[in-house]
Amino acid sequence: MTLHNDAFTQRVMSDLDPELLQLIQTQLNTFLKWDLVKFFGENPGTLDSAAQIAVYIGREASTVEAELDELAGAEMLQRDDRAAARVYALTNNPATHALLQKFLRACNDRDFRVKAMYHLMRGMQKL
C-alpha cells in the first residue's frame, strides 16, 4: 500500500468531528467562505457592506457578495437590506454562533486544517 492510495488517504482524513465535517461539506465549502467566517469571528461586531468587507479581506466585491449571500442563506450571517446598501453581520443564533466558534478554534490546529482542506478540495472536485 502506498501513501497515495485513495482508500488509505480517506481513512487518514476521516477522523474529523462529524459536525465540523458536515459544516465544511455543506456550508463552508469554499476558501472564501472560510475567510469570511474568520473575518466575522475576529470582528464579531461588524455590520458592513460586501464592498467594504471585500476591502478588509482583499477580495473582489462581486465574488464576496455572492458568498456572503450564501452564508446568509445558510443562516451563518445576517443580511439587512433596509439600509442604503445591503449589510452583513455575524448570526446572533446561539447554536450557529457556537458552531462557527468551534470551527474557528479547530482551525488553530494544523492537522485539522490539513484534513479540512482535503475535504474541501474533494468537494470542489465534485462540482
C-alpha positions as CSV (number, residue, x, y, z in Angstrom):
1,M,0.0,0.0,0.0
2,T,1.4,3.4,-0.9
3,L,0.8,6.7,0.9
4,H,-1.1,7.9,-2.2
5,N,-3.6,5.1,-2.1
6,D,-7.1,6.8,-2.2
7,A,-8.6,4.4,0.4
8,F,-5.6,5.0,2.8
9,T,-5.9,8.8,2.3
10,Q,-9.7,8.7,3.0
11,R,-9.1,6.7,6.2
12,V,-6.4,9.1,7.5
13,M,-8.5,12.1,6.7
14,S,-11.8,10.7,8.0
15,D,-11.4,11.4,11.7
16,L,-12.8,14.9,11.7
17,D,-15.5,15.9,14.1
18,P,-18.7,14.9,12.2
19,E,-20.4,18.2,12.9
20,L,-17.4,20.1,11.5
21,L,-17.1,17.8,8.5
22,Q,-20.7,18.4,7.7
23,L,-20.2,22.2,8.1
24,I,-17.3,22.1,5.7
25,Q,-19.0,19.9,3.1
26,T,-22.3,21.8,3.1
27,Q,-21.8,25.4,4.2
28,L,-18.2,26.4,4.4
29,N,-17.4,24.8,1.1
30,T,-15.1,27.4,-0.4
31,F,-11.9,29.0,0.8
32,L,-13.6,32.4,0.5
33,K,-16.3,31.4,2.9
34,W,-13.6,30.3,5.4
35,D,-12.0,33.7,5.0
36,L,-15.4,35.4,5.6
37,V,-16.2,33.3,8.7
38,K,-12.7,34.0,10.0
39,F,-13.2,37.7,9.4
40,F,-16.5,37.8,11.3
41,G,-15.1,35.6,14.0
42,E,-12.3,38.1,14.6
43,N,-14.6,41.1,14.2
44,P,-17.9,39.9,15.7
45,G,-19.5,43.4,15.9
46,T,-19.0,44.1,12.2
47,L,-22.1,45.3,10.3
48,D,-20.9,46.3,6.8
49,S,-21.4,46.1,3.1
50,A,-20.0,43.4,0.8
51,A,-17.8,46.1,-0.8
52,Q,-16.2,47.1,2.5
53,I,-15.8,43.5,3.7
54,A,-14.1,42.7,0.3
55,V,-11.6,45.6,1.0
56,Y,-10.9,44.2,4.5
57,I,-10.1,40.7,3.3
58,G,-8.5,41.7,0.0
59,R,-11.0,40.1,-2.4
60,E,-13.3,41.1,-5.3
61,A,-16.5,42.7,-4.1
62,S,-18.8,40.8,-6.6
63,T,-17.3,37.4,-5.5
64,V,-17.6,38.3,-1.8
65,E,-21.2,39.4,-2.1
66,A,-22.2,36.1,-3.7
67,E,-20.5,34.2,-0.9
68,L,-22.0,36.5,1.8
69,D,-25.4,35.8,0.4
70,E,-24.9,32.1,0.5
71,L,-23.7,32.3,4.1
72,A,-26.7,34.5,4.9
73,G,-29.0,31.9,3.2
74,A,-27.4,29.2,5.4
75,E,-28.1,31.5,8.5
76,M,-24.4,31.8,9.2
77,L,-24.7,35.5,8.7
78,Q,-27.5,38.0,8.9
79,R,-28.3,40.2,5.9
80,D,-30.1,43.5,6.3
81,D,-31.5,45.1,3.1
82,R,-33.1,48.0,4.8
83,A,-30.1,50.3,4.7
84,A,-29.0,52.3,1.7
85,A,-26.6,49.3,1.0
86,R,-27.1,45.7,1.9
87,V,-25.1,45.0,5.0
88,Y,-24.0,41.7,6.7
89,A,-23.3,40.7,10.3
90,L,-22.5,37.5,12.2
91,T,-25.5,35.5,13.1
92,N,-27.0,36.0,16.5
93,N,-28.3,32.4,16.6
94,P,-26.5,30.9,19.7
95,A,-26.2,27.4,18.2
96,T,-24.9,28.6,14.9
97,H,-22.5,31.1,16.6
98,A,-21.2,28.2,18.8
99,L,-20.6,26.0,15.8
100,L,-18.7,28.7,14.0
101,Q,-16.6,29.3,17.1
102,K,-15.9,25.6,17.3
103,F,-14.8,25.6,13.6
104,L,-12.5,28.7,14.2
105,R,-10.9,27.1,17.3
106,A,-10.3,23.9,15.4
107,C,-8.6,25.9,12.6
108,N,-5.9,26.8,15.1
109,D,-4.8,23.1,14.8
110,R,-2.6,22.4,11.8
111,D,-3.8,18.8,11.5
112,F,-7.4,19.9,11.4
113,R,-6.7,22.5,8.7
114,V,-4.9,19.9,6.5
115,K,-7.8,17.5,6.9
116,A,-10.4,20.2,6.4
117,M,-8.7,21.4,3.3
118,Y,-8.6,17.9,2.0
119,H,-12.3,17.5,2.3
120,L,-13.0,21.0,0.9
121,M,-10.9,20.3,-2.2
122,R,-12.5,16.9,-2.7
123,G,-15.9,18.6,-2.6
124,M,-14.7,21.2,-5.1
125,Q,-13.6,18.4,-7.5
126,K,-17.1,17.0,-7.5
127,L,-18.6,20.3,-8.7
